Amino acid sequence: MIYRESKLCLNNENKYCRYTHISESKFRQILFYFSNDETAAKKAAYTKISRNTINSIFAKLRVKITELSFSK
């Protein structure tokens, strides 16, 4: 039984955002709304994820974009 539970957890890993409980499809949905420049409250309502989590992910995305833009 433990093996099955751990195997299920491995299959649900998110390759885009580690150590979260957000699925890859939800993360891609969040990225879509990030690119459309919607407010955090609207994004939270669309994805059914808390506004604070959305803001945290967006802050990390902005830092990563800035790092990538200065590295070139």
ZANU-308546 format. One record per residue: residue in three letters; x negated, y negated, z negated of N, C-alpha, C in turn; residue number from 1. Coordinates in nm, 4 decimals, always signed. Atoms other than C-alpha are relative to their C-alpha. Example, Ala and Ser with C-alpha at 12.3 -4.5 7.8 and 13.67 -1.06 7.14 Angstrom:
% ZANU-308546
<site><r>ala</r><n_x>-0.0890</n_x><n_y>+0.1190</n_y><n_z>+0.0000</n_z><ca_x>-1.2300</ca_x><ca_y>+0.4500</ca_y><ca_z>-0.7800</ca_z><c_x>-0.0900</c_x><c_y>-0.1200</c_y><c_z>+0.0000</c_z><k>1</k></site>
<site><r>ser</r><n_x>+0.0820</n_x><n_y>+0.1190</n_y><n_z>+0.0060</n_z><ca_x>-1.3670</ca_x><ca_y>+0.1060</ca_y><ca_z>-0.7140</ca_z><c_x>+0.0770</c_x><c_y>-0.1090</c_y><c_z>-0.0730</c_z><k>2</k></site>
//
This chain:
% ZANU-308546
<site><r>met</r><n_x>-0.0815</n_x><n_y>+0.1201</n_y><n_z>+0.0000</n_z><ca_x>+0.0000</ca_x><ca_y>+0.0000</ca_y><ca_z>+0.0000</ca_z><c_x>-0.0856</c_x><c_y>-0.1261</c_y><c_z>+0.0000</c_z><k>1</k></site>
<site><r>ile</r><n_x>+0.0875</n_x><n_y>+0.1171</n_y><n_z>+0.0035</n_z><ca_x>-0.2792</ca_x><ca_y>-0.2441</ca_y><ca_z>-0.0788</ca_z><c_x>-0.0629</c_x><c_y>-0.0225</c_y><c_z>+0.1372</c_z><k>2</k></site>
<site><r>tyr</r><n_x>+0.0598</n_x><n_y>+0.0118</n_y><n_z>-0.1328</n_z><ca_x>-0.4383</ca_x><ca_y>-0.1698</ca_y><ca_z>+0.2571</ca_z><c_x>+0.0963</c_x><c_y>-0.0663</c_y><c_z>+0.0978</c_z><k>3</k></site>
<site><r>arg</r><n_x>-0.0985</n_x><n_y>+0.0602</n_y><n_z>-0.0894</n_z><ca_x>-0.1179</ca_x><ca_y>-0.2581</ca_y><ca_z>+0.4400</ca_z><c_x>+0.0174</c_x><c_y>-0.1484</c_y><c_z>-0.0284</c_z><k>4</k></site>
<site><r>glu</r><n_x>-0.0178</n_x><n_y>+0.1401</n_y><n_z>+0.0341</n_z><ca_x>-0.0784</ca_x><ca_y>-0.5831</ca_y><ca_z>+0.2492</ca_z><c_x>-0.1185</c_x><c_y>-0.0825</c_y><c_z>+0.0476</c_z><k>5</k></site>
<site><r>ser</r><n_x>+0.1175</n_x><n_y>+0.0752</n_y><n_z>-0.0433</n_z><ca_x>-0.4356</ca_x><ca_y>-0.6911</ca_y><ca_z>+0.3203</ca_z><c_x>-0.0067</c_x><c_y>-0.0070</c_y><c_z>+0.1516</c_z><k>6</k></site>
<site><r>lys</r><n_x>+0.0002</n_x><n_y>+0.0002</n_y><n_z>-0.1448</n_z><ca_x>-0.3990</ca_x><ca_y>-0.5920</ca_y><ca_z>+0.6849</ca_z><c_x>+0.1006</c_x><c_y>-0.1019</c_y><c_z>+0.0532</c_z><k>7</k></site>
<site><r>leu</r><n_x>-0.0972</n_x><n_y>+0.0998</n_y><n_z>-0.0420</n_z><ca_x>-0.0878</ca_x><ca_y>-0.8059</ca_y><ca_z>+0.7150</ca_z><c_x>-0.0554</c_x><c_y>-0.1404</c_y><c_z>-0.0174</c_z><k>8</k></site>
<site><r>cys</r><n_x>+0.0588</n_x><n_y>+0.1315</n_y><n_z>+0.0225</n_z><ca_x>-0.2750</ca_x><ca_y>-1.1001</ca_y><ca_z>+0.5684</ca_z><c_x>-0.1041</c_x><c_y>-0.0320</c_y><c_z>+0.1073</c_z><k>9</k></site>
<site><r>leu</r><n_x>+0.0993</n_x><n_y>+0.0244</n_y><n_z>-0.1037</n_z><ca_x>-0.5540</ca_x><ca_y>-1.0571</ca_y><ca_z>+0.8214</ca_z><c_x>+0.0648</c_x><c_y>-0.0350</c_y><c_z>+0.1326</c_z><k>10</k></site>
<site><r>asn</r><n_x>-0.0678</n_x><n_y>+0.0297</n_y><n_z>-0.1253</n_z><ca_x>-0.3081</ca_x><ca_y>-1.0631</ca_y><ca_z>+1.1084</ca_z><c_x>+0.0626</c_x><c_y>-0.1391</c_y><c_z>+0.0008</c_z><k>11</k></site>
<site><r>asn</r><n_x>-0.0635</n_x><n_y>+0.1311</n_y><n_z>+0.0081</n_z><ca_x>-0.1561</ca_x><ca_y>-1.3903</ca_y><ca_z>+0.9849</ca_z><c_x>-0.0998</c_x><c_y>-0.1139</c_y><c_z>-0.0153</c_z><k>12</k></site>
<site><r>glu</r><n_x>+0.0989</n_x><n_y>+0.1059</n_y><n_z>+0.0157</n_z><ca_x>-0.4837</ca_x><ca_y>-1.5840</ca_y><ca_z>+0.9744</ca_z><c_x>+0.0174</c_x><c_y>-0.1050</c_y><c_z>+0.1084</c_z><k>13</k></site>
<site><r>asn</r><n_x>-0.0095</n_x><n_y>+0.1115</n_y><n_z>-0.0920</n_z><ca_x>-0.4848</ca_x><ca_y>-1.9231</ca_y><ca_z>+1.1398</ca_z><c_x>-0.1404</c_x><c_y>-0.0350</c_y><c_z>+0.0455</c_z><k>14</k></site>
<site><r>lys</r><n_x>+0.1343</n_x><n_y>+0.0263</n_y><n_z>-0.0495</n_z><ca_x>-0.7880</ca_x><ca_y>-1.9744</ca_y><ca_z>+1.3633</ca_z><c_x>-0.0294</c_x><c_y>-0.1486</c_y><c_z>+0.0125</c_z><k>15</k></site>
<site><r>tyr</r><n_x>+0.0193</n_x><n_y>+0.1431</n_y><n_z>-0.0129</n_z><ca_x>-0.7350</ca_x><ca_y>-2.3513</ca_y><ca_z>+1.3777</ca_z><c_x>-0.0233</c_x><c_y>-0.0691</c_y><c_z>-0.1336</c_z><k>16</k></site>
<site><r>cys</r><n_x>+0.0053</n_x><n_y>+0.0661</n_y><n_z>+0.1300</n_z><ca_x>-0.7019</ca_x><ca_y>-2.4389</ca_y><ca_z>+1.0112</ca_z><c_x>-0.0128</c_x><c_y>+0.1074</c_y><c_z>-0.1072</c_z><k>17</k></site>
<site><r>arg</r><n_x>+0.0242</n_x><n_y>-0.1072</n_y><n_z>+0.0965</n_z><ca_x>-0.8547</ca_x><ca_y>-2.2089</ca_y><ca_z>+0.7500</ca_z><c_x>+0.0545</c_x><c_y>-0.0347</c_y><c_z>-0.1379</c_z><k>18</k></site>
<site><r>tyr</r><n_x>-0.0436</n_x><n_y>+0.0092</n_y><n_z>+0.1397</n_z><ca_x>-0.7321</ca_x><ca_y>-2.1504</ca_y><ca_z>+0.3960</ca_z><c_x>+0.1332</c_x><c_y>-0.0730</c_y><c_z>-0.0157</c_z><k>19</k></site>
<site><r>thr</r><n_x>-0.1334</n_x><n_y>+0.0579</n_y><n_z>+0.0108</n_z><ca_x>-0.3773</ca_x><ca_y>-2.2635</ca_y><ca_z>+0.4649</ca_z><c_x>+0.1034</c_x><c_y>+0.1105</c_y><c_z>+0.0151</c_z><k>20</k></site>
<site><r>his</r><n_x>-0.1104</n_x><n_y>-0.0945</n_y><n_z>-0.0159</n_z><ca_x>-0.0431</ca_x><ca_y>-2.0892</ca_y><ca_z>+0.4607</ca_z><c_x>+0.0867</c_x><c_y>-0.0385</c_y><c_z>+0.1193</c_z><k>21</k></site>
<site><r>ile</r><n_x>-0.0718</n_x><n_y>+0.0454</n_y><n_z>-0.1180</n_z><ca_x>+0.0566</ca_x><ca_y>-2.2477</ca_y><ca_z>+0.7900</ca_z><c_x>-0.0379</c_x><c_y>+0.0904</c_y><c_z>+0.1169</c_z><k>22</k></site>
<site><r>ser</r><n_x>+0.0271</n_x><n_y>-0.0868</n_y><n_z>-0.1137</n_z><ca_x>+0.0898</ca_x><ca_y>-2.0239</ca_y><ca_z>+1.0938</ca_z><c_x>-0.0599</c_x><c_y>-0.0813</c_y><c_z>+0.1155</c_z><k>23</k></site>
<site><r>glu</r><n_x>+0.0579</n_x><n_y>+0.0673</n_y><n_z>-0.1158</n_z><ca_x>-0.0870</ca_x><ca_y>-2.1002</ca_y><ca_z>+1.4198</ca_z><c_x>+0.1058</c_x><c_y>-0.0743</c_y><c_z>+0.0803</c_z><k>24</k></site>
<site><r>ser</r><n_x>-0.1050</n_x><n_y>+0.0671</n_y><n_z>-0.0773</n_z><ca_x>+0.2398</ca_x><ca_y>-2.1841</ca_y><ca_z>+1.5915</ca_z><c_x>+0.0449</c_x><c_y>-0.1293</c_y><c_z>-0.0681</c_z><k>25</k></site>
<site><r>lys</r><n_x>-0.0361</n_x><n_y>+0.1226</n_y><n_z>+0.0734</n_z><ca_x>+0.3313</ca_x><ca_y>-2.4344</ca_y><ca_z>+1.3178</ca_z><c_x>-0.1114</c_x><c_y>-0.1041</c_y><c_z>+0.0145</c_z><k>26</k></site>
<site><r>phe</r><n_x>+0.1109</n_x><n_y>+0.0942</n_y><n_z>-0.0137</n_z><ca_x>-0.0167</ca_x><ca_y>-2.5872</ca_y><ca_z>+1.3408</ca_z><c_x>-0.0012</c_x><c_y>-0.0623</c_y><c_z>+0.1400</c_z><k>27</k></site>
<site><r>arg</r><n_x>-0.0073</n_x><n_y>+0.0535</n_y><n_z>-0.1352</n_z><ca_x>+0.0159</ca_x><ca_y>-2.6232</ca_y><ca_z>+1.7184</ca_z><c_x>+0.1153</c_x><c_y>-0.0985</c_y><c_z>+0.0135</c_z><k>28</k></site>
<site><r>gln</r><n_x>-0.1144</n_x><n_y>+0.0910</n_y><n_z>+0.0003</n_z><ca_x>+0.3551</ca_x><ca_y>-2.7841</ca_y><ca_z>+1.6625</ca_z><c_x>-0.0384</c_x><c_y>-0.1325</c_y><c_z>-0.0672</c_z><k>29</k></site>
<site><r>ile</r><n_x>+0.0469</n_x><n_y>+0.1209</n_y><n_z>+0.0689</n_z><ca_x>+0.1957</ca_x><ca_y>-3.0302</ca_y><ca_z>+1.4174</ca_z><c_x>-0.0917</c_x><c_y>-0.0802</c_y><c_z>+0.0924</c_z><k>30</k></site>
<site><r>leu</r><n_x>+0.0881</n_x><n_y>+0.0688</n_y><n_z>-0.0946</n_z><ca_x>-0.0730</ca_x><ca_y>-3.1113</ca_y><ca_z>+1.6772</ca_z><c_x>+0.0783</c_x><c_y>-0.0692</c_y><c_z>+0.1107</c_z><k>31</k></site>
<site><r>phe</r><n_x>-0.0845</n_x><n_y>+0.0601</n_y><n_z>-0.1031</n_z><ca_x>+0.1954</ca_x><ca_y>-3.1761</ca_y><ca_z>+1.9363</ca_z><c_x>+0.0586</c_x><c_y>-0.1315</c_y><c_z>-0.0498</c_z><k>32</k></site>
<site><r>tyr</r><n_x>-0.0579</n_x><n_y>+0.1227</n_y><n_z>+0.0542</n_z><ca_x>+0.3644</ca_x><ca_y>-3.4310</ca_y><ca_z>+1.7110</ca_z><c_x>-0.1078</c_x><c_y>-0.1025</c_y><c_z>-0.0330</c_z><k>33</k></site>
<site><r>phe</r><n_x>+0.1121</n_x><n_y>+0.0914</n_y><n_z>+0.0236</n_z><ca_x>+0.0250</ca_x><ca_y>-3.5805</ca_y><ca_z>+1.6207</ca_z><c_x>-0.0319</c_x><c_y>-0.0754</c_y><c_z>+0.1283</c_z><k>34</k></site>
<site><r>ser</r><n_x>+0.0306</n_x><n_y>+0.0647</n_y><n_z>-0.1276</n_z><ca_x>-0.0378</ca_x><ca_y>-3.6504</ca_y><ca_z>+1.9869</ca_z><c_x>+0.1127</c_x><c_y>-0.0902</c_y><c_z>+0.0479</c_z><k>35</k></site>
<site><r>asn</r><n_x>-0.1142</n_x><n_y>+0.0832</n_y><n_z>-0.0401</n_z><ca_x>+0.3110</ca_x><ca_y>-3.8001</ca_y><ca_z>+2.0296</ca_z><c_x>+0.0176</c_x><c_y>-0.1224</c_y><c_z>-0.0885</c_z><k>36</k></site>
<site><r>asp</r><n_x>+0.0007</n_x><n_y>+0.1186</n_y><n_z>+0.0867</n_z><ca_x>+0.2451</ca_x><ca_y>-4.0555</ca_y><ca_z>+1.7514</ca_z><c_x>+0.1342</c_x><c_y>-0.0224</c_y><c_z>-0.0690</c_z><k>37</k></site>
<site><r>glu</r><n_x>-0.1215</n_x><n_y>+0.0099</n_y><n_z>+0.0804</n_z><ca_x>+0.5554</ca_x><ca_y>-3.9819</ca_y><ca_z>+1.5443</ca_z><c_x>-0.0392</c_x><c_y>-0.0328</c_y><c_z>-0.1447</c_z><k>38</k></site>
<site><r>thr</r><n_x>+0.0284</n_x><n_y>+0.0259</n_y><n_z>+0.1408</n_z><ca_x>+0.5831</ca_x><ca_y>-4.0862</ca_y><ca_z>+1.1794</ca_z><c_x>-0.0106</c_x><c_y>+0.1321</c_y><c_z>-0.0758</c_z><k>39</k></site>
<site><r>ala</r><n_x>+0.0198</n_x><n_y>-0.1219</n_y><n_z>+0.0792</n_z><ca_x>+0.4858</ca_x><ca_y>-3.8369</ca_y><ca_z>+0.9112</ca_z><c_x>+0.1330</c_x><c_y>+0.0554</c_y><c_z>-0.0512</c_z><k>40</k></site>
<site><r>ala</r><n_x>-0.1308</n_x><n_y>-0.0457</n_y><n_z>+0.0495</n_z><ca_x>+0.8418</ca_x><ca_y>-3.8229</ca_y><ca_z>+0.7775</ca_z><c_x>+0.0754</c_x><c_y>+0.0760</c_y><c_z>+0.1095</c_z><k>41</k></site>
<site><r>lys</r><n_x>-0.0672</n_x><n_y>-0.0692</n_y><n_z>-0.1108</n_z><ca_x>+0.9803</ca_x><ca_y>-3.7272</ca_y><ca_z>+1.1203</ca_z><c_x>-0.0678</c_x><c_y>+0.1332</c_y><c_z>+0.0285</c_z><k>42</k></site>
<site><r>lys</r><n_x>+0.0737</n_x><n_y>-0.1241</n_y><n_z>-0.0243</n_z><ca_x>+0.7061</ca_x><ca_y>-3.4677</ca_y><ca_z>+1.1709</ca_z><c_x>+0.0310</c_x><c_y>+0.1037</c_y><c_z>-0.1063</c_z><k>43</k></site>
<site><r>ala</r><n_x>-0.0329</n_x><n_y>-0.0917</n_y><n_z>+0.1091</n_z><ca_x>+0.7806</ca_x><ca_y>-3.3185</ca_y><ca_z>+0.8321</ca_z><c_x>+0.1399</c_x><c_y>+0.0576</c_y><c_z>+0.0182</c_z><k>44</k></site>
<site><r>ala</r><n_x>-0.1367</n_x><n_y>-0.0481</n_y><n_z>-0.0227</n_z><ca_x>+1.1490</ca_x><ca_y>-3.2946</ca_y><ca_z>+0.9192</ca_z><c_x>+0.0050</c_x><c_y>+0.0983</c_y><c_z>+0.1165</c_z><k>45</k></site>
<site><r>tyr</r><n_x>+0.0004</n_x><n_y>-0.0885</n_y><n_z>-0.1168</n_z><ca_x>+1.0789</ca_x><ca_y>-3.1356</ca_y><ca_z>+1.2583</ca_z><c_x>-0.0628</c_x><c_y>+0.1362</c_y><c_z>-0.0317</c_z><k>46</k></site>
<site><r>thr</r><n_x>+0.0746</n_x><n_y>-0.1235</n_y><n_z>+0.0244</n_z><ca_x>+0.8302</ca_x><ca_y>-2.8768</ca_y><ca_z>+1.1284</ca_z><c_x>+0.0395</c_x><c_y>+0.0697</c_y><c_z>-0.1298</c_z><k>47</k></site>
<site><r>lys</r><n_x>-0.0393</n_x><n_y>-0.0531</n_y><n_z>+0.1307</n_z><ca_x>+0.9862</ca_x><ca_y>-2.8210</ca_y><ca_z>+0.7824</ca_z><c_x>-0.1208</c_x><c_y>+0.0272</c_y><c_z>-0.0895</c_z><k>48</k></site>
<site><r>ile</r><n_x>+0.1189</n_x><n_y>-0.0022</n_y><n_z>+0.0854</n_z><ca_x>+0.6478</ca_x><ca_y>-2.8803</ca_y><ca_z>+0.6165</ca_z><c_x>-0.0020</c_x><c_y>-0.1337</c_y><c_z>-0.0731</c_z><k>49</k></site>
<site><r>ser</r><n_x>-0.0060</n_x><n_y>+0.1226</n_y><n_z>+0.0797</n_z><ca_x>+0.6036</ca_x><ca_y>-3.1377</ca_y><ca_z>+0.3405</ca_z><c_x>-0.0814</c_x><c_y>-0.1129</c_y><c_z>+0.0633</c_z><k>50</k></site>
<site><r>arg</r><n_x>+0.0656</n_x><n_y>+0.1188</n_y><n_z>-0.0546</n_z><ca_x>+0.5014</ca_x><ca_y>-3.4905</ca_y><ca_z>+0.4322</ca_z><c_x>-0.1439</c_x><c_y>-0.0110</c_y><c_z>-0.0489</c_z><k>51</k></site>
<site><r>asn</r><n_x>+0.1350</n_x><n_y>+0.0065</n_y><n_z>+0.0543</n_z><ca_x>+0.1985</ca_x><ca_y>-3.4723</ca_y><ca_z>+0.2033</ca_z><c_x>-0.0947</c_x><c_y>+0.0955</c_y><c_z>+0.0716</c_z><k>52</k></site>
<site><r>thr</r><n_x>+0.0813</n_x><n_y>-0.0962</n_y><n_z>-0.0738</n_z><ca_x>+0.0700</ca_x><ca_y>-3.1624</ca_y><ca_z>+0.3820</ca_z><c_x>-0.0294</c_x><c_y>-0.0521</c_y><c_z>+0.1397</c_z><k>53</k></site>
<site><r>ile</r><n_x>+0.0184</n_x><n_y>+0.0584</n_y><n_z>-0.1333</n_z><ca_x>+0.1232</ca_x><ca_y>-3.3306</ca_y><ca_z>+0.7193</ca_z><c_x>-0.1049</c_x><c_y>-0.1100</c_y><c_z>-0.0051</c_z><k>54</k></site>
<site><r>asn</r><n_x>+0.0971</n_x><n_y>+0.1089</n_y><n_z>+0.0127</n_z><ca_x>-0.0693</ca_x><ca_y>-3.6380</ca_y><ca_z>+0.6018</ca_z><c_x>-0.1408</c_x><c_y>+0.0531</c_y><c_z>-0.0255</c_z><k>55</k></site>
<site><r>ser</r><n_x>+0.1305</n_x><n_y>-0.0592</n_y><n_z>+0.0273</n_z><ca_x>-0.3519</ca_x><ca_y>-3.4201</ca_y><ca_z>+0.4701</ca_z><c_x>-0.0616</c_x><c_y>+0.0586</c_y><c_z>+0.1274</c_z><k>56</k></site>
<site><r>ile</r><n_x>+0.0495</n_x><n_y>-0.0580</n_y><n_z>-0.1253</n_z><ca_x>-0.3836</ca_x><ca_y>-3.2335</ca_y><ca_z>+0.8002</ca_z><c_x>-0.0395</c_x><c_y>-0.1101</c_y><c_z>+0.0973</c_z><k>57</k></site>
<site><r>phe</r><n_x>+0.0322</n_x><n_y>+0.1099</n_y><n_z>-0.0913</n_z><ca_x>-0.3764</ca_x><ca_y>-3.5588</ca_y><ca_z>+0.9977</ca_z><c_x>-0.1269</c_x><c_y>-0.0725</c_y><c_z>-0.0414</c_z><k>58</k></site>
<site><r>ala</r><n_x>+0.1234</n_x><n_y>+0.0635</n_y><n_z>+0.0463</n_z><ca_x>-0.6485</ca_x><ca_y>-3.7100</ca_y><ca_z>+0.7810</ca_z><c_x>-0.1210</c_x><c_y>+0.0833</c_y><c_z>+0.0409</c_z><k>59</k></site>
<site><r>lys</r><n_x>+0.1100</n_x><n_y>-0.0880</n_y><n_z>-0.0408</n_z><ca_x>-0.8694</ca_x><ca_y>-3.4063</ca_y><ca_z>+0.8479</ca_z><c_x>-0.0210</c_x><c_y>-0.0035</c_y><c_z>+0.1505</c_z><k>60</k></site>
<site><r>leu</r><n_x>+0.0115</n_x><n_y>+0.0091</n_y><n_z>-0.1458</n_z><ca_x>-0.7930</ca_x><ca_y>-3.4264</ca_y><ca_z>+1.2200</ca_z><c_x>-0.0678</c_x><c_y>-0.1302</c_y><c_z>+0.0419</c_z><k>61</k></site>
<site><r>arg</r><n_x>+0.0611</n_x><n_y>+0.1287</n_y><n_z>-0.0344</n_z><ca_x>-0.8861</ca_x><ca_y>-3.7948</ca_y><ca_z>+1.2313</ca_z><c_x>-0.1488</c_x><c_y>-0.0010</c_y><c_z>-0.0305</c_z><k>62</k></site>
<site><r>val</r><n_x>+0.1423</n_x><n_y>-0.0091</n_y><n_z>+0.0338</n_z><ca_x>-1.2170</ca_x><ca_y>-3.7263</ca_y><ca_z>+1.0566</ca_z><c_x>-0.0730</c_x><c_y>+0.0829</c_y><c_z>+0.1043</c_z><k>63</k></site>
<site><r>lys</r><n_x>+0.0629</n_x><n_y>-0.0876</n_y><n_z>-0.0998</n_z><ca_x>-1.2960</ca_x><ca_y>-3.4438</ca_y><ca_z>+1.2994</ca_z><c_x>-0.0112</c_x><c_y>-0.0697</c_y><c_z>+0.1355</c_z><k>64</k></site>
<site><r>ile</r><n_x>+0.0044</n_x><n_y>+0.0740</n_y><n_z>-0.1264</n_z><ca_x>-1.2093</ca_x><ca_y>-3.6604</ca_y><ca_z>+1.6013</ca_z><c_x>-0.1091</c_x><c_y>-0.1057</c_y><c_z>-0.0044</c_z><k>65</k></site>
<site><r>thr</r><n_x>+0.1035</n_x><n_y>+0.1014</n_y><n_z>+0.0153</n_z><ca_x>-1.4335</ca_x><ca_y>-3.9366</ca_y><ca_z>+1.4692</ca_z><c_x>-0.1384</c_x><c_y>+0.0617</c_y><c_z>+0.0052</c_z><k>66</k></site>
<site><r>glu</r><n_x>+0.1300</n_x><n_y>-0.0682</n_y><n_z>-0.0028</n_z><ca_x>-1.7220</ca_x><ca_y>-3.6953</ca_y><ca_z>+1.4089</ca_z><c_x>-0.0364</c_x><c_y>+0.0414</c_y><c_z>+0.1419</c_z><k>67</k></site>
<site><r>leu</r><n_x>+0.0264</n_x><n_y>-0.0432</n_y><n_z>-0.1366</n_z><ca_x>-1.6897</ca_x><ca_y>-3.5552</ca_y><ca_z>+1.7600</ca_z><c_x>-0.0274</c_x><c_y>-0.1160</c_y><c_z>+0.0944</c_z><k>68</k></site>
<site><r>ser</r><n_x>+0.0211</n_x><n_y>+0.1149</n_y><n_z>-0.0881</n_z><ca_x>-1.6730</ca_x><ca_y>-3.8977</ca_y><ca_z>+1.9197</ca_z><c_x>-0.1365</c_x><c_y>-0.0649</c_y><c_z>-0.0225</c_z><k>69</k></site>
<site><r>phe</r><n_x>+0.1308</n_x><n_y>+0.0568</n_y><n_z>+0.0280</n_z><ca_x>-1.9913</ca_x><ca_y>-4.0167</ca_y><ca_z>+1.7460</ca_z><c_x>-0.1145</c_x><c_y>+0.0949</c_y><c_z>+0.0280</c_z><k>70</k></site>
<site><r>ser</r><n_x>+0.1068</n_x><n_y>-0.0973</n_y><n_z>-0.0234</n_z><ca_x>-2.1841</ca_x><ca_y>-3.6977</ca_y><ca_z>+1.8119</ca_z><c_x>-0.0483</c_x><c_y>-0.0007</c_y><c_z>+0.1450</c_z><k>71</k></site>
<site><r>lys</r><n_x>+0.0398</n_x><n_y>-0.0009</n_y><n_z>-0.1411</n_z><ca_x>-2.1933</ca_x><ca_y>-3.7548</ca_y><ca_z>+2.1881</ca_z><c_x>-0.0733</c_x><c_y>-0.1230</c_y><c_z>+0.0402</c_z><k>72</k></site>
//
